[in-house]
Amino acid sequence: MELDIINENELRMTVFDTISARAMPGKVMAALTDNTHLAPLGIDSLGLVLVFVDLTSRTGLQFERQEGMADIRTIGDVVQYALQLSRHENTEMN
């Protein structure tokens, strides 16, 4: 997937798919939403780094450790972080 063709819905679905794949087996019992917390899915700080590694390879976005990452607690937080990166990288490319 090339960075310049990622739209918000594609990015959102990619985040949800990636988190589902990284969740501990048996932890995803209900439909995931933006408000779903990562901890009950078995995604701790190391798991979040692994989610970011997966998202980097799937999207081309550069998920690097930045200030504010400690505030990422829900799937919606990951989506918003990814959207910010996408917007930032797209403006740098133009």
C-alpha positions in Angstrom: 0.0 0.0 0.0 1.6 3.3 -1.0 1.4 6.2 1.4 -0.2 8.6 -1.1 -3.2 6.4 -1.7 -4.1 5.7 1.9 -7.4 7.2 2.8 -8.9 7.5 6.3 -11.1 4.5 6.0 -8.3 2.3 4.7 -6.0 3.4 7.4 -8.7 2.8 10.1 -9.4 -0.7 8.8 -5.6 -1.5 8.7 -5.3 -0.4 12.3 -8.2 -2.5 13.4 -6.9 -5.5 11.4 -3.4 -5.1 12.8 -4.6 -4.8 16.4 -6.9 -7.9 16.0 -3.9 -9.9 14.7 -1.7 -8.8 17.6 -4.3 -9.3 20.3 -3.8 -12.4 22.5 -5.8 -15.4 21.4 -9.2 -15.5 23.0 -9.1 -11.8 24.1 -11.1 -10.4 21.1 -14.6 -11.5 22.2 -16.8 -8.6 21.0 -16.7 -6.2 18.1 -13.8 -3.8 18.4 -14.6 -0.1 18.4 -12.5 3.1 18.8 -13.2 3.0 22.5 -11.8 -0.5 23.0 -8.9 -0.4 25.4 -5.7 -2.2 24.3 -4.8 -3.7 27.7 -7.7 -6.1 27.9 -6.7 -7.3 24.4 -3.3 -8.2 25.8 -1.6 -5.3 24.1 0.9 -3.7 26.5 3.6 -1.2 25.7 5.7 -3.9 23.9 2.6 -5.1 22.1 2.0 -1.5 20.9 5.5 -1.3 19.5 4.8 -4.5 17.6 1.5 -3.0 16.3 3.5 0.0 15.1 6.1 -2.2 13.4 3.3 -4.1 11.6 1.6 -0.8 10.6 4.9 0.6 9.3 5.3 -2.4 7.0 1.6 -2.4 5.9 1.3 1.4 5.4 4.7 2.8 4.8 4.1 5.3 7.6 7.1 5.8 10.0 5.8 5.0 13.5 8.6 6.3 15.7 8.7 6.8 19.4 7.4 10.3 20.0 6.1 12.4 22.9 2.5 11.6 23.6 2.7 7.9 22.7 2.2 7.0 26.4 -1.3 8.4 26.1 -2.3 5.7 23.6 -4.7 3.5 25.4 -7.5 2.7 22.9 -7.8 1.6 19.3 -9.2 5.1 18.6 -5.9 6.6 19.9 -3.9 4.4 17.5 -6.2 5.4 14.6 -5.8 9.1 15.5 -2.0 8.7 15.8 -1.8 7.0 12.4 -4.0 9.7 10.8 -1.8 12.4 12.2 1.3 10.6 10.8 -0.4 10.2 7.5 -1.3 13.9 7.2 2.1 14.9 8.4 3.9 12.7 5.9 1.6 13.7 3.0 2.2 17.4 3.6 6.0 16.8 3.7 5.7 15.0 0.3 3.9 17.9 -1.3 
